[in-house]
Amino acid sequence: MIKEIRENPMYGYLLLLSIAITVGFQAWRTMFNNYAVDVVGINGFQNGVIQSVREIPGFLAMLVVYLLLIIKEHRLAALGTLVVGIGVAMTGLLPSFWGLILTTLIMSLGFHYFEAVNQSLTLQHFSLKQTPIVLGNIRSYGALTNIGVGLIIWQVSKQVELPYLFIGFGILVILMASFAFTRNPIRKEMPLQQKKMVFKRKYWLFYTLNFLSGARRQVFVVFVVFMLVDKYQFKIEGVALLFVINNVIHFFMAKLVARGINKFGERLILSIEYVSLILIFLAYAFVEDRTTLIALYIVNNIFFSASMAINTYFQKTGEKQDIAPSMAVGFTINHISAVVIPVIGGALWMLNYRIPFIAGAGVAALSLFFAQKVKIPK
């Protein structure tokens, strides 16, 4: 199976673009909170506003179906990666609240449109058994890339100011995306995809799990590292090192989760993730020991790869011609909550920082309930 996967030209193509995207997004993610707090000087509410803006392109991901009328799906993936590089580079040039809003919007536009077609291309070009392995491998290589980015920032940030690091990483992503435009990984025998919106009642569970996943993810992405920087005075070197540790673990866990999906099924993998998140979010809210919080953040990342089970569930239950439009719709639904939660959470943070994490535990509990309805036909 591994040999067949590697011989598929789409595998190398998606791997290249995924690594490029990871370089840009991980660099942005690692440096953003310190850049925003120490250089720009934003507060918790402003951070929530910026993170909400970051999710607007995800909310509009369903429009990717119409873009596919004028550009091929794999070309759109490369274009999205190019836009990410532009957004990351521009972040270092506009150190202000409104500058962060603009550059975050640009970076996020490319990131979310890449992710929408990336998921679609993976489900289309690989078999039911191959898909979890491909997703696991790509996430593992992404983890290695994150480690490299984290180590570079950890070392170089002592000598180079953050704005220049944003510019450097952005240029690297632009170069990798430009190379991808010279490749053509499409096989002619692939089934044609619908070029219109697809909403079907039988996909209701896929839509629901995506919606709840977006809500949980935002609580984690927006507020956990911000808490460490704002409340516990984490420096950029500490954040970078934390990301390196997380990605060492993630490198191994992504492949194990992929095997777990093939062996035990989507329902069990998702259930384990959601039970763990309930406990972790509650701990974020009530534990105040710095070392324990760091450990919780690392444990939290162990279950990050489990979200791939939502897409493999669709691959096993949905219709082949619905993959591209349904991935776009699912991605959009995933970001409906993501657009509003950072702003609402940011306002609640100003009242009490614990509230967003308690809400995250509630969403994880609801996710656990719906995960029990996941059934794969024999």
C-alpha positions, -999 to +999 in steps of 0.1 A: +000+000+000+028+024+009+045+018-025+012+026-043+007+057-024+042+070-031+038+062-068+007+084-070+019+118-083-008+135-062+010+124-030+042+142-037+023+173-049+001+175-018+031+168+004+051+197-012+022+222-007+014+209+027+050+215+039+049+250+023+016+258+040+030+244+073+061+266+071+040+297+066+013+290+091+035+276+119+059+306+116+029+329+118+013+310+146+045+307+167+054+344+164+020+360+163+011+363+200+045+377+210+045+400+180+009+411+187+015+417+224+051+429+226+054+448+193+019+459+184+005+460+220-030+444+215-053+433+243-075+402+247-105+417+229-084+429+200-069+394+197-104+379+195-113+404+167-082+395+147-088+357+152-124+362+141-112+380+109-088+350+104-117+327+101-138+347+077-122+331+046-130+297+061-166+307+064-165+316+027-148+283+017-179+270-001-172+296-028-143+274-038-168+254-059-173+284-082-136+291-084-132+255-098-152+266-128-123+288-139-092+271-123-083+235-118-084+221-083-047+214-079-038+248-093-061+264-067-041+245-040-009+261-053-025+295-056-037+293-020-002+284-008+012+314-027-013+338-010-003+324+024+033+333+017+023+369+007+002+373+039+030+361+062+056+383+045+033+414+048+027+408+085+063+419+092+057+451+072+025+463+089+030+463+127-003+477+138-038+465+149-053+472+114-022+459+098-026+426+116-062+425+105-053+430+068-024+406+067-042+379+088-071+381+063-047+376+033-028+348+050-060+331+061-076+334+026-049+313+011-047+289+040-084+280+041-088+277+003-058+254+002-072+233+030-106+230+013-092+216-019-064+197-002-090+176+017-110+171-015-079+160-036-069+136-009-103+119-007-106+117-045-071+104-054-067+077-027-087+046-017-106+042+016-076+023+032-050+046+017-066+079+028-060+077+066-024+067+058-019+096+034-034+120+059-013+106+087+019+108+067+012+143+056+005+154+091+037+137+103+058+155+077+040+186+088+050+180+124+087+176+112+083+209+094+069+225+125+098+213+145+122+228+120+104+261+120+102+261+158+139+254+162+148+282+137+126+307+155+140+296+188+175+303+177+172+331+152+147+352+172+176+361+196+194+379+168+167+388+142+137+410+150+103+394+145+092+416+115+122+403+095+114+367+104+079+371+091+093+384+058+118+356+055+094+328+061+068+344+037+093+345+009+102+309+014+066+298+011+062+319-021+091+301-037+078+267-028+043+276-042+058+289-074+076+256-080+043+237-075+028+256-104+053+237-127+038+203-116+007+184-130-003+155-107-038+148-121-047+114-134-072+114-163-094+086-149-106+105-119-144+110-116-157+145-124-168+165-094-200+185-091-194+222-098-223+234-075-232+236-039-242+202-024-264+201+007-279+167+015-299+156+045-280+124+047-248+143+054-262+160+085-239+143+109-208+153+089-220+189+090-227+188+127-193+173+136-176+199+115-195+227+132-186+215+167-150+209+156-147+245+145-160+258+179-136+236+199-106+244+177-111+281+181-111+280+219-078+261+218-061+281+190-071+315+201-069+314+238-045+288+251-012+303+238-026+338+244-031+328+280+004+316+283+018+348+268-005+373+285-011+357+319+021+337+324+045+360+304+058+333+280+085+346+257+089+338+220+117+313+228+094+294+252+065+294+227+087+281+199+102+254+221+067+243+232+056+240+196+088+219+189+079+194+217+043+192+205+053+184+170+078+157+180+048+140+197+025+148+168+050+132+143+044+098+158+008+103+168-005+112+134+005+078+120-008+060+150-042+077+147-043+068+110-037+032+118-063+034+146-089+047+122-083+017+099-083-008+128-109+006+153-130+029+132-139+066+133-164+065+162-139+052+188-111+075+177-134+106+179-148+095+212-114+092+228-105+127+215-137+143+229-135+127+263-099+139+266-108+175+255-136+178+281-110+171+309-083+193+293-105+223+288-118+222+324-082+220+335-073+251+315-100+269+334-091+259+369-055+249+370-031+278+376+002+260+378+024+270+349+041+236+345+008+217+346-006+240+319+024+234+297+018+196+301-019+200+293-011+219+261+012+191+250-014+164+259-040+185+240-019+183+208-017+145+211-053+143+200-051+169+172-048+143+144-081+126+155-101+152+135-091+135+103-117+108+112-145+133+103-133+134+067-126+097+064-161+091+077-175+112+049-154+093+023-169+060+035-205+072+035-208+100+009-211+098-029-179+101-050-191+131-071-200+150-039-165+150-024-152+184-037-184+204-030-190+186+003-155+193+016-160+230+008-194+230+025-180+211+055-151+235+057-175+264+057-197+249+084-166+243+104-159+280+103-194+294+111-187+291+148-151+300+142-160+335+130-180+345+161-164+325+189-131+345+190-149+378+194-175+365+219-147+346+237-125+377+237-152+397+253-158+370+279-121+368+285-122+404+296-147+393+323-130+361+333-104+342+313-119+309+325-152+313+307-140+304+272-124+272+284-155+261+303-175+267+272-150+246+252-156+217+276-193+220+269-188+219+232-165+188+236-192+171+255-218+178+228-193+165+202-190+133+222-228+128+221-229+131+183-198+110+178-218+080+190-240+083+160-211+077+136-218+044+118-199+030+088-218+007+065-203-028+061 
